């Protein structure tokens, strides 16, 4: 009787593993490609919202830098650190403005970490794109967070 051939490797059809809250597990990387891989792996309604957030951030900041670290997309301007990150939770996408207390108006969600403020973007509330873009422009001109 002929030997059985080995089983094929597991398919990648399921995509990247999702961590708690549906946050995609994406390898660390620099540039647009890892950020787009993260967005493509966002589950359900979060994918379209992630695409829109990324498009608004990209349009608002010339010379934008992108990376994925700690399973979160990071956005930076110039050579000095990061000004914003995204992270998926079960019911919302958390946008972290690392110098959020310096933004006007201040983003709505507080943080335990000093200057950081959050915007929670959920499936049922429309995003105020004009305000979001204004925050992104303001944040991109502030000193970035080293990570």
Secondary structure, DSSP 4 states (H G I P E B T S, - for coil): -PPPPPPPPPPSTT-SPB-GGG-B----EESHHHHHHHHHHS-THHHHHHHHHHHHHHHHSTT-EEEEETTEEEEE-TTS-BSEEEEE-SSEEEEEETTGGGSSSPPSB--SSTT-EEEEEESSS---HHHHHHHHHHHHTSPPBP-
